[in-house]
Amino acid sequence: MSNTELININLIVADRTYPLKIRPEEEEVVRRAAKKLNERVKELQQQYSAKDKQDYLAMCALMNEVEILSGKEKSVITDPAFFDKLREIDSLLTETVS
């Protein structure tokens, strides 16, 4: 990946600005992730008193890893076209096996 394929964005996470270089197609997801992180930091600030934002960020990182490892962050597919395609593939496989 060359630098010409990247865009520059600035994200604010826990009251700090972070300049990033990302692919244009990643921008929406990166911004949503930063928003979710900021929301979680704010929730933790309301629940606990910590010395600085680093503590809240560490807790967010830990909570995210626990969710991932425990399988709570599963993708949910709701697109009907996806299920139609699955049925079509299943049909083809069933015909091939029979």
N, C-alpha and C positions, 0 to 999 in steps of 0.2 A: 504494500500500500504506500503510495507516495503522498507527500504533503499536499499536493494539488487536489487530492480527493477529500481533504479534511476541511472542516469549517471551525472557526473559533467561536466559542460561546463562553459566557461567564455565568457560573452558578453560585448562588448564595446558600451555603449550608452552615447552620448553627452560627449565623451572623458573620461568616467569613466568605469572602469572594474567592472562587476557584476558577481560574481560566483553564478551559479544556479545549483540546482539538479532537473532534469526533467526526465520524461520517455523517453526512446530512440525514440519512435514513435512521440514524440512532437518536437524533435530537429529541424527538417527542418522548421516547422511553426514558432517556437520561433526565429530562426535565421532570417527568412524572416521578421518577425515583427520588430526585432531590426534594420534590414537594412532599412526598410520603415521609422521607427522612426528617424533614423539618417539622412536620406534623407530629411525628413520634417524639422528637426531642421536646417539643412544646408540651405534649402530654406528660412526659417524664418530669419536666420542670415543675408542672403543677402538682405532681404526686410526691416528689422527693426534693430534698435540698442537697445540692452538690456544690463542690468548690468551684468547678468551672464546666464549660460546655464539653470539654474532653471526656468528662465522666459520663455525660448523657450520650455522647457519641459511642463510647465504649459499650454502654448498656444496649444501645440500638443494634450495634454489630452483634453482640451476644444474642439478643432476642431474635434477630434475623437468622442467625446460624441454627439456633434451637428450632425455629419454625421449619427451616429447610431440612434439617436432619430428622425431624419428627414427621415429615411428610405433610405438614399443614399447608404448604405453599404449592398445591397441586393445580395444574392448569385445568380450566373448565372450558370445554368446547361446546358452544351452543349453536354453531352455524349449521343450519339444516342441509346445506349443500355438502358439507363434510360427511354427514351421516348417509346421505343419498349415495355418495361415492363409496363409502364403506359397504353399503348393501350391494352395490354393483360389483365390487371386488369380491365380496363373499359369494355372490351368485356365480361369478366366473370361476372361482375356486371350487365351488360345489360341483359345477358342471364338469370341470376338469377331473375331479376325483371320481365322479360317478361313472 
